């Protein structure tokens, strides 16, 4: 990356940090936000996994991988 943009990039990344308590306030609204997308899915498991995956992405996990998100919800990584 060009060194001229590194300072601005760092500034933008620092401002994009979402504190965990803010994410906790958003989770109740998350289901309503996901509803139109989830309705387009055909399998009931997809409904559950979609919600869990997005919840994992807004969680405080350091590494937001499928495996980490699955373990967050006490599931094996195979399902997600």
N, C-alpha and C positions, 0 to 999 in steps of 0.2 A: 504494500500500500504506500502511496506517495506520502512522504513525511509532512507535507503541508496540510494534509487532511487528518493526520493522526490526532492532533489536539482536539479538533472538532468532533471526531469520532468518539474519543474518550469522554468528552463533555456530554455527548448525546447518550452514550451508554450509562453514564452516571445518573443522568436525569430519568432514565427509563426504569430505575429500580423501584419495585413495588413492595412496600413493607408487608409482612405476613398478616398483620391485623387488618389491613385494607382488603386483602384478598378474602379474608374471612367474612367481611361485610358483603362482598360481591357474590359469594357462593349461593345464597338463597335466590338471587336473581339469575344465576347461571342456567337453571333448568328452564326458565321461561325463554331465555335467549336461544337455547339449543332446540327447543320444541319444534320449530318448523323443519330444521334439518333432520332431527331424529325421526320425525314422522315419515320422511322419505325412505328410511331404511326398512328392509323387509323382515329381518330376523330380530326376535326379542333380545337375543344376546348382543346384537349390534347396538341396541338402545342403551343397554347397561354399560357396555364397553366404551361407547362414545362419551357418556357422562363421566365415567371414571377417568378416561384419558384426559379430557379437558380439565377436570378437577386436579389431576396430577400436574398438568402444565401450569396451573396457577398456584400450585402449592409451594411450600418452602424447600422442596427437594433441591439439593445442589446439582445433581445430574438428572435431568428430565428425560430419562430413557424409558422405553417400554418396560424393561425389567424393574426399574426403580418405581415406576408408577404402579405396576402390578403388585409389588411388595407393599406399597403404601396402602393398598386396599386389601391386603392379606390374600392375594390371589397368586397363582403360579403365573409365570411370564408367558406361558403358552397361549392363554386366552386373549391377551392384548396384542 
